[in-house]
Amino acid sequence: MNLSIETPALLFSATSLILLAYTNRFLTIAQIIRNLKKTYDEEENKIILLEIKNLNLRLTLIRYMQLFGVLCLFLSVFAMLLLFIGKQLVGIYLFGLSLLSLLVSLGMSFWEISISVKALRLHLSDLEEK
């Protein structure tokens, strides 16, 4: 199998956009946690504490999503370097690892979104009872 140097470069724009989306999620959740903490300090409501724990799990997942996204980008660049210097076989394997890293990142993203949906449904469940 031959792999041209341009193939790993295809991941750059996609990975960059994914990392931007992950960063936006992270910043939004961090702001929500800050606001909930302030509210919890005033009221000490157990439900708020549960929400903060849920959001903390989501922050952890986002951190790992970012880690695997950056690893994907790093491995793609390294694969390009190896292809450039003529190390075709090692470059192919590193590109495969970069694709695997991207898959892990996207899988974690799906997991994080699932947690978010469950939390929103729980949050809105009291409205369904009314």
Order of alpha helices (4+ residues) and beta strands (2+ residues): alpha-alpha-alpha
